[in-house]
Amino acid sequence: MTGIGVKDFTLYYQNLEKLKMLEKKHPLQALKKACTEFESLIWHEILKEFDRAMIKSNLIPETLEMKFYKDYLYQEIAEKISGKPGSLGDYLYKTLLKTTYFKNFEKKADKIK
């Protein structure tokens, strides 16, 4: 795996701040989004590793633009794959809903209604 750059780190930090704000208003939606993002990151890494494992030819040299394009493509594919019913993110979400924290949260939400 490669390290993340400054731009990537800033983007991840901004997304984390948005997720924290969402968690204050809608904790269950924030949990679902966090699980989906986690799954997306896993799929992105899997796709990048698949690409590295492929035998490459020097017939057409890989340019920096091609590397950026492939990375962007893998990010988009990972986002499309993640969050579907029956996926890893969905399983993680359902499992975390069964934890004590979210059971207590649901009870508090029922009392408010």
C-alpha positions in Angstrom: 0.0 0.0 0.0 1.2 3.5 -0.7 1.0 6.4 1.7 -1.5 9.2 1.3 -0.4 12.6 0.1 -1.2 16.0 1.7 -4.2 16.5 -0.7 -5.6 13.1 0.2 -5.1 13.7 3.9 -6.9 17.0 3.7 -9.8 15.4 1.8 -10.1 12.6 4.3 -10.0 15.1 7.2 -12.8 17.2 5.6 -14.9 14.1 5.1 -14.3 13.1 8.7 -15.4 16.5 9.9 -18.6 16.3 7.8 -19.2 12.8 9.3 -18.8 14.1 12.8 -21.3 16.9 12.1 -23.8 14.4 10.7 -23.3 12.1 13.7 -24.5 14.8 16.0 -27.8 15.2 14.1 -28.3 11.7 12.6 -26.1 9.1 14.2 -27.6 6.1 12.3 -27.0 7.9 9.0 -23.5 8.7 10.0 -22.9 5.1 10.9 -24.2 3.9 7.6 -22.0 6.4 5.8 -18.9 5.5 7.8 -19.5 1.8 7.0 -19.9 2.5 3.3 -16.8 4.7 3.2 -14.8 2.0 5.0 -15.9 -0.6 2.5 -15.1 1.8 -0.3 -11.5 2.2 1.0 -11.1 -1.6 1.2 -12.3 -2.1 -2.4 -10.1 0.7 -3.6 -7.0 -0.9 -2.1 -8.0 -4.3 -3.5 -8.4 -2.9 -7.0 -5.0 -1.2 -6.7 -3.4 -4.4 -5.6 -5.0 -6.3 -8.5 -3.5 -3.7 -10.8 -0.1 -4.1 -9.3 -0.3 -7.9 -9.6 -1.0 -7.8 -13.3 1.9 -8.5 -15.7 2.8 -5.3 -17.5 4.4 -4.7 -20.8 6.8 -2.0 -21.6 5.3 -1.7 -25.1 3.2 1.3 -24.0 4.9 3.0 -21.0 2.6 4.0 -18.2 2.5 7.8 -17.8 1.7 9.8 -14.8 -1.7 10.7 -16.3 -2.5 7.0 -16.8 -1.7 6.3 -13.2 -4.0 9.2 -12.0 -6.7 8.0 -14.3 -6.5 4.4 -13.1 -6.5 5.5 -9.5 -9.6 7.7 -10.1 -11.3 4.9 -11.9 -10.6 2.5 -9.0 -12.0 5.0 -6.6 -15.2 5.4 -8.6 -15.6 1.6 -9.0 -15.1 1.2 -5.2 -17.7 3.8 -4.5 -20.2 2.1 -6.8 -19.6 -1.3 -5.3 -19.8 -0.3 -1.7 -23.0 0.1 0.3 -25.1 -2.3 -1.6 -27.4 -4.7 0.3 -25.5 -7.8 1.3 -22.1 -6.0 1.0 -19.4 -5.8 3.6 -20.4 -2.3 4.6 -24.1 -3.4 5.0 -23.0 -6.3 7.1 -20.8 -4.1 9.2 -23.6 -1.6 9.7 -26.1 -4.2 10.8 -23.6 -5.8 13.1 -22.8 -2.4 14.7 -26.5 -1.6 15.2 -26.6 -4.6 17.5 -24.0 -3.1 19.8 -25.0 -1.7 23.2 -24.4 1.9 22.2 -26.8 1.8 19.3 -29.4 -0.2 21.2 -29.3 2.4 23.9 -29.6 5.1 21.3 -32.6 3.6 19.7 -34.3 3.3 23.1 -33.7 7.0 23.8 -35.0 7.9 20.4 -38.2 5.9 21.1 -38.8 7.7 24.4 -38.5 11.1 22.7 -41.2 10.2 20.1 
